[in-house]
C-alpha cells in the first residue's frame, strides 16, 4: 500500500513532517514541542531503535515519559550506540517499489541471511522465512520484522532492518505468515497467520542465542496489524513493539475501501467469507481478525510505539478505520496517535 502524508505527532514531542508516511522519522531530529523536524532524517532509526528506547520505559514512566527518554534527540545508552549501516534509511528511497520482493536482492545486501523453512505447528505447511543468527555464545537481542499487506517475506524494503540487526550482532527473523493478504482465507490475520508468527518466533529463540529480555517486534501496514495481534497474544515476550500505520479494524477498513473501489475491500471479504455486514458470519470473522478485538485485553501491558501519517488516505488515522486517539492514549499510556480529525 502506498501512502502520502505527514507523520502524526507523537506525544509528548508533537512533531510533524511533510515526508512520505513510509519514511520513518529520525530520532536525532525529533525535538520537544517547540521545534519541528528538519531535513531528510534517517528513516529506519526510529523503527528499530525506538523499540530499544521503549524497553526502558517502566510502568512508573508510562503515563508521561520525557521526550528525551522515548523519542528525544539525546538518546543515550544502547540506543545511542547502535549502528545503522544502510544508505537507504527511508523506505521510499530503497531501490524498486514498496512491494518488490526477491531473495537475490537480500543476498546482495546481506550475504549471511538464510532462506529457511519452518514447520507449521498447525498444519503441514512449511513456512518460508529469512533468518540471521550472530556468531558467538553471548546472548543477543532479537528483532522480528513483519512484511506489509501486499507482499511476502522477501519484501526488499526491509533489507536495511536486516542490515541493522547484523551490524549490531542481533538475531533477525523475517517470516512469511501465509504471504500477502490477497483474499485467501488462510491469510489476513487468520488463526494460521497467528500460528505461523509464533512458530517463527519460537524458531528464532531456539536457533540463536537470544536475550529473552530484549526481543523486539516491528511491522507496518498489514505487518503492523499483525504485530499488534502477536504482541496482544504474547504481552510478556516483547521488550518493545513498533507499529507503523496499522490496520486496526478490518470491518471499518472494508467499508472505507468499498466506498472508494479499492482492491482491499474484495481481499478482506474473500478472506473473511463474505462482505462483513452487521449480523453476518463474515462480520464476526472480520471482527476476530482485527486487533481491535484483542489489544484492549492487554491494556497497560504493552510497550508500543504507534506512528501514522496524518494525511494517510489508504488507512486513515481516524475513527473511520477504527483508530481512536483517546483509546491509544488510554491503553498504551505513553504514546498518543494524533490525527487531523
N, C-alpha and C positions, 0 to 999 in steps of 0.2 A: 504494500500500500504506500503510495507516495502522498506526502502532505506538504503543505506550506504553512507558515505561521510563525508566531513568536513563542519562545519558551515561556510557560506560565511562571509568574513569580513564586518563589518558594519561601515560605515563612521560616525565619524572620528576616531574610535578606531582601526580599522584594525586588527582584532583578528581572528586567526584560531584555530580550534581544530580538532583532529582526531576522535572525538566521533561520534556516530551514528547520522544521521540527525535528528532523532526524539528525541535526547537528547538535550533539550534546554539549552543554556549556563547559567552560573552563573553570575549574575551581580556583586557579590562580587569579582569574579575572573577576571573580564574584566579590562584590563589595557590600557593606551594610546598606540600609535603606536609602541613604543619601546619595548613593553612587549608581552608575549604570555599567552594564557590561560593555567593555571596549574591545575592539579588534576581532580577529577571526577565532581565537580561542583554540584550545587543544581538546577536541570534541570527545575523545574517548576517556579523558581523565576522570570526569565525574562518574561515568558509567562503572568503572572498575574501582576507583579509589574511594568513591562515596560509600561503598559498602564497608570498606575498612573503617572509615570515619564513623559510620553508623554503629559499628560494633562497639565503639567506645562510649556510646550514649546509653547510660544505665537508666533504670526506672525513675530515679530521682531527678534526672535531667530531661525526661521525656516530654514534659509539658511545654517547656520553653527553653530550648538549648541556645547557647550563644552562637552567633553566626560563625565565629572562628572555630567552634567545636565541630560543627556539622558541615557547613558549606563554605567556610571562610577562606580568605586568601592566605592565611597564616597557618595552614595545617602543619602540624608537627608530628614527630614520631614516625611510625612506619609509613603512613600515607605520604608524607613529605619526601621520603627517600625512595619511593617506588619508581622504577624506570618505565618509560613509555617509548619504546624504540621505533614504532612505526611512523613513517612520514605522513600517513593518512589517518589523522586523528579526528576527522569529521566523516561521518558515514557517507554523506553526499559527495565527498571527494575521492572515495575509493574507486579505482578504475572499474568501469562497467556499470550495470544497473543495480538497483537495490535488491533485486531478487535473483541476480546471477548466482549460479552455484556450480562449482566443479572442483574435483579433487586436485587436478593438476595445479590450479592456482594456489590452493592451500599448500601444496608441497613446495611450490616455488618460494613462497614467503616463509614457510615454517617447515623445513625439511624433516624435522623429527616428529611431526604429527603422525599418529597412527590411525588408519581407517579400520575400524573394528566392527564386530557384530556381537550383540548382547542378547542372549536367550531370554525370551519373554517369560515372566512368571505367571502370565495369564493365559497364554495360548502357545502355539508352536511357531510364532513369529520370531525371526532373527532381526533385532533392531540394529540398523547401522548407526554408527556414531564416530566422531573424531575424538581422539584421546591423546593427552600428553602427560607423562609422569616424569618428574625430575629425578635425576640420579641421586644416590646417597640414602643414608638411613635416617636423616633428620626429618622429623615431621614438618610438612609444609602446608600452606593454605590450599584450598581447592576452590576454583572458580568454575561454576556451571553456567553456561550461556544457552539460551533457548532461541531458536530461529523464529522469524516472523511469520505472518499469516500465509503468504502465498509462495512459500519456498520450502526447502528442506534443510537437512543437517549440513549440507555443503555450502550454505549461504556465504558468499565471499566477503561480504562487508563485516563479518565477524572475525576475519583474519587478524586485524590489529589487536583484538582481545586475546587471541591465542598467542600472539607475539608478546603481549604484555605478560601473560602468565609465564611463558618460557623465560623471558628476560629476568623475571623476579623469582625463578625457581618455584613457581606454583604449579600444582596439578591443574589440569584443564579438561573438561568434558563438554562436548557439543552434540547432544543426542538428536535423534530424528523424531521421536514420539509420533509415529504414523504419518510423518511428512506434512505436506501442505494441507491447508484446510479447504479442500476442493469439493466438499459435499459428500464424501464417503462417510457413512455412519461411524466408522472407527476413528475418524479424525475429529477435530473441533471439540477439544476438551471432553472426550469420551472417557469412560472408565479405562479403556485400553491405553489412552494417552496418559492418564494418571499412573497406571501401572508401568508404562514404559519409562516415564520420567523417574519414578522411584527405582526402577531397575538400573537405570543409568547412574543414578546417584550411588546406589549400592556397589556397582561395578567400580566406580572411581575410588570409593573408600576402601575397597578390597585390593585394588591393583596399584595403588600409590600409597606412600607413607603420608597420610593426611592428618593434619592437626584438626581434630574434631571440634575444636573451639573456634576454628576460622574457616568455615565453609560459607561461600558467598554465592548468591544467585542473581542473575541478570537476564532480563528479557525485554523486548519491546514489541509493540503492536500485538499480534497474536501470541508472541512469546511472553509479553508482559502479562497477558491474560492467564497464561498457563503458569507463569512464575507466581502469581497471586494464588492460583489453585494449589500448587505444590507447597508453597510456604504455609498456607492455611491448614494443610493436612499434616505438616511437619513443623509446627511452630518452634520446637525446641532445637531444631537442627541448624538453622541458618543464623550466622552472626550478623548478616546484613543482606538486604534484598533491594535491588534497583529495578523499578518497573517504569518503563518509558512508554507513554501513550497507550495504556492498557485498554482493551475491550472489557468492560465491566459487567454489562447487562446485554446478553445476546438478544433478548426479546425486543428491547428498545432499539438496539442497533439494527436489527432486522427491519423494524418499522422505518427507520431513517433511510436505510439503503433501498427499501422497496419504493418509497416515495421518490427517490432520485434515480431509480432504474439501474442501480449498481449491482454488479455480479455477486457481491457478498450476501445479498438477501437470498438469492437462489441457493448459494452454498450452505447457508445456515439452515434453510428449510429442508434441503436434501439430507443434511447430516442429522437433523432432529426429527425427521419423519413427517414433515409437512409444514405448512405455514403456521407459525406459533400464535394462533388466535386464542384469546382467553377461553379457558374451559376445555381446550383440546389436549390430547396426549402430547402433541408436538410442543405446545406451550410449556407443559410440565417438564418435558425433556430439555428444552432450552433454558428453563429456569435452573435446573440442576447442573447444567453445563456452564453456568455463569458464575464468576467469582462472587457476585452479589449474594448468592445463596450460602456461601461458605466462609468468607473472610470475617463477617461480623461475629462468628462463633469464637474467634480467637482475638477479639478486641483487646488491645493493650499488650499482646504477647509478641508482636512482630516489630522488628526494626526495618522499616520500609521507606525508601526514597521513591516518591512518585513525581514524575515530570510530564508536562503536557503542553502542547502548543496552544496558545490562546485562540489562534485563528485556524486551528485544525478543522477542516470541513469533511474529513473522512471518518474520524472518531472524535466528534466534538466534545470538548471537556465541559459538558453541561449536563443537567438532569435529563436532557433529551436522550442521552445514551447511558443513563444510569449513574453518572458521576454526581456526587453531592459534595460540594466544598465543605459544608458543615460536617458531613459524615467522615470525610477523610481526616479532618482536624480532630474529631472526637475519638476515632478508633486508633489512629497512629500517634496522636498526641503531639509529636514534634515536627510534623510537616503539614503544610496546607496547600492544596491544589486550588489555585485561584483562577477562575475563568472570567471571560469577558461579559458573561450574562449576569 
